[in-house]
Amino acid sequence: MRYINTDVSNGVATLTLNDPDKRNAINLQMNDEICEVLDELETSEEVGCLVVTGAGKAFCAGADLGDLLAARERDNIQDIYRGFLRIADSTLPTIAAVNGAAVGAG
């Protein structure tokens, strides 16, 4: 995966948003990766809870504005929020380890 790193240790899964050059702004590919990773983690017997954090100096800059505008032009703005909503709807108890700026929906 390009934009998401995961680690599982002692029952805790850590999902790291990993695009520090863009302050971990959520783009469409990152959304897909978040959904894929959560599908795997939620079915794993090794995982009891989830920690979400960001790489670098920011937690998350919210939606990637380029992808947000593209989704808006297609009248499908929900696309850009799919990853955020997937985390919110996770069956795993979830902690946000906010390690820096958290902007917009981030």
C-alpha positions as CSV (number, residue, x, y, z in Angstrom):
1,M,0.0,0.0,0.0
2,R,1.2,3.4,-0.9
3,Y,-0.6,5.7,1.6
4,I,-1.4,3.4,4.6
5,N,1.0,1.6,6.9
6,T,-0.3,-1.0,9.4
7,D,1.2,-2.8,12.3
8,V,-0.4,-5.3,14.7
9,S,1.2,-5.9,18.1
10,N,-0.4,-7.3,21.3
11,G,-3.9,-7.1,19.9
12,V,-3.5,-3.4,18.8
13,A,-3.6,-2.5,15.2
14,T,-2.0,0.8,14.3
15,L,-3.1,2.4,11.0
16,T,-0.8,5.2,9.9
17,L,-1.8,7.7,7.3
18,N,1.4,8.0,5.3
19,D,1.7,10.9,3.0
20,P,3.6,13.4,5.1
21,D,4.6,15.6,2.2
22,K,0.9,16.5,1.9
23,R,0.3,16.4,5.6
24,N,-1.6,13.1,5.2
25,A,-4.5,14.7,3.3
26,I,-7.0,12.0,2.3
27,N,-7.1,11.3,-1.4
28,L,-9.2,8.8,-3.3
29,Q,-6.5,6.1,-3.3
30,M,-5.9,6.6,0.4
31,N,-9.7,6.2,0.9
32,D,-9.6,2.8,-0.9
33,E,-6.6,1.7,1.1
34,I,-8.3,2.7,4.4
35,C,-11.4,0.7,3.5
36,E,-9.3,-2.4,2.4
37,V,-7.2,-2.4,5.5
38,L,-10.2,-2.0,7.9
39,D,-11.9,-4.9,6.2
40,E,-8.9,-7.1,6.9
41,L,-8.3,-5.8,10.5
42,E,-11.9,-6.2,11.5
43,T,-11.9,-9.9,10.5
44,S,-8.6,-10.7,12.2
45,E,-8.7,-12.6,15.4
46,E,-5.4,-10.9,16.3
47,V,-6.9,-7.4,16.5
48,G,-8.9,-6.1,19.4
49,C,-8.6,-2.3,18.9
50,L,-7.4,0.2,16.4
51,V,-5.2,3.3,16.7
52,V,-5.1,5.8,13.8
53,T,-2.2,8.2,13.5
54,G,-0.4,10.2,10.9
55,A,3.2,10.1,9.6
56,G,5.3,13.2,10.0
57,K,4.3,16.4,11.7
58,A,0.6,16.3,10.9
59,F,-2.2,13.9,11.8
60,C,-4.3,14.7,8.8
61,A,-5.0,17.8,6.7
62,G,-8.5,16.7,5.8
63,A,-9.5,16.0,2.2
64,D,-7.1,16.4,-0.6
65,L,-8.5,19.5,-2.3
66,G,-7.7,18.2,-5.9
67,D,-9.6,15.0,-5.3
68,L,-12.4,16.9,-3.4
69,L,-13.0,19.1,-6.4
70,A,-12.9,16.2,-8.8
71,A,-15.5,14.3,-6.7
72,R,-17.6,17.5,-6.6
73,E,-17.5,17.8,-10.4
74,R,-18.8,14.2,-10.7
75,D,-21.6,15.0,-8.2
76,N,-20.2,12.3,-5.9
77,I,-18.7,14.2,-3.0
78,Q,-19.2,11.2,-0.7
79,D,-16.2,9.6,-2.5
80,I,-13.7,11.8,-0.7
81,Y,-15.3,11.1,2.7
82,R,-15.5,7.3,2.3
83,G,-12.3,6.6,4.3
84,F,-13.3,9.0,7.2
85,L,-16.7,7.4,7.4
86,R,-15.2,3.8,7.2
87,I,-13.1,4.6,10.3
88,A,-16.1,6.1,12.1
89,D,-18.1,3.0,11.3
90,S,-15.4,0.5,12.3
91,T,-16.5,-2.3,14.6
92,L,-13.2,-2.0,16.4
93,P,-12.8,0.3,19.4
94,T,-10.8,3.2,17.8
95,I,-8.4,5.8,19.2
96,A,-7.1,8.7,17.3
97,A,-3.4,9.3,18.2
98,V,-3.4,12.9,17.0
99,N,0.3,13.7,16.6
100,G,0.0,17.2,15.0
101,A,-2.3,19.3,13.0
102,A,-5.8,17.9,12.4
103,V,-7.7,20.1,9.9
104,G,-11.1,19.9,8.3
105,A,-12.5,16.4,8.5
106,G,-9.0,15.2,9.5
